[in-house]
Amino acid sequence: TAAVAGSAGRGGGRGGGRWIDPSRFLVERTVDFKRRELYIGNTSGTAPQLVHQETKDTFWSMTGDAQGTAQASPDGKWISFLSDRDGWDHIYVMPASGGPAVQLTRGAYEAWRPAWSPDSTRIVFDSNQGSNPGSRHLGLITLNGAPSRATIATLTSGRGTNTSAQWSPDGRKIVYQHTDPQNSADLWVTDAAPGAKAVRLTSSLPAGLDRTALVEPELVEYAGPDGKKVPAYLFVPKFLDRTKKHPAIVWIHGDGVNQNYDGWHIQRNYAVYYSFHQYLAQQGYVVLAPDYRGSIGYGSAWREGVYMDVGGNDFKDAGLSANYLKALPYVDGDRIGVWGLSYGGFFTLLAVTEMPTAFRAAVNVAGVADYALYYEDPYHGGWTVSRIGTPEQNPKVYAQASPVSRMDRLERPLLILHGTADVNVPYLHSVKLLDEALKQGKGDLVSFMAYPGEFHYFTRAHVLRDAWTRVDQFF
């Protein structure tokens, strides 16, 4: 695919500027999900000039949320882009006139969402540098005349995530989004200088909400199937009597290329689930949210660990969360539930068929039931092939990525929720799943609710209210 995406203007808008000058512009091309190419095109009609290329042995895995596409500086002198060539997503800058790209950020962290200042001398970005991969802070790169002389300063501090920075037209201030354990996404503003005091602009949570009742996540880790450490966020209810055994819930995030954060999720789609987990914690559940391999924020090797193994070690990373919880003295190992959305729903289905007695109950929200069916979908076939090839090339992996074919193993109650207008994971997946459960005589274990006209991420109030009430009552 080729794209000249992003804003029509230049400078700090979302996606950055693609025009270098009135006659030259940037074009990016991704070939077979493996090779990324950056060209400079022109209005004269001559062939575009290839100025940057990189090829992956696995697949091009950088998430779109990183906003890593090429941007021209407002003065047309520089081109910036993100690359994971050293194993982590970092910012590179090269001359628009041609020449090598210089790496500006480096280290075991992900630098995302770079935005040029209006005067082309600085770049603001957010990164998860530090000990907590779910925490993000704003950084400021000053070029000092050339990328080789660039310096970097940190603009924000404290707990939580700071993302999506945007410059004011005069280049003096930066507005950004902030979340933390007590606050869902809000807008803040700060001067574009280290040490400046940030000012809060909005307050999105209901005024009457008792923020002191919200549970702060604790970063933990446990061993995956091959001994690699799986990071996870643990929510332990406040004032929990740790001398007694309590029920627990494992939440498996969707997308594959997503992650949990140090507090409220930065995306509305998953912030909805985060709020429900706060509710569960207040009902006395311990909640665990793992970042299985395939998750973002931990470098390209971790997120590409699913290559040719979808539903393999990535699922086991999530499934072994049950062992971690059972080892906690205050968790009742016989009362652990599991649920997930999309890719997390797929893992939930694998959990109840591959580990049929590990979890007491399970909720699948719009999960993939069979990757062979997903491969046949015209909108998702290329994505599937990039990770596990075709069914003919890799029948073993397609077999392991087909929980619908093992519904005869179901032993514990399963609730399925799905919107009929879902285009991310077509509604047909849940229809086939229910049909197979009936064929295998498991109908008494399955509850099913279809939401007419609803999409992948439930949005309408009456649907959300019904869905979460059902989940609450089911668990």
Buried (B, 14 or more C-beta within 10 A) or exposed (E): EEEEEBBEEBBBBEBBBBBBBEEBBBBBBBEEBBEBBBBBBBEEEEEBEEBBEBEBEBBBBBBEBBBBBBBBBBBBBBBBBBBBEEEBBBBBBBBBEEEEBBBBBEEEBBBBBBBBBBEBBBBBBBBBBEEBBBBBBBBBBBBEEEBEEBEBBBBBEEEBBBBBBBBBEEBEBBBBBBBBBBBBBBBBBBBBEEEBEBEEEEEEBEEEEEEEEBBBBEBBEBEBBEEBEBBBBBBBBEEBEEEEBBBBBBBBBBBBBBBBBBBBBBBEBBBBBBBBBBEBBBEEBBBBBBBBBBBBBBBBBBBBBBBBBBBBBBBBBBBBBBEBBBEBEBBBBEBBBBBBBBBBBBBBBBBBBBBBEBBBBBBBBBBBBBBBBBBEBEEBEEBBBBBBBEBEEBEEBBBBBBBBBBBEBBEBBBBBBBBBEBEBBBBBBBBBBBEBBEEBEBEEBBBBEBBEEBBBBBEEEEBBEBBBEBBEEBB
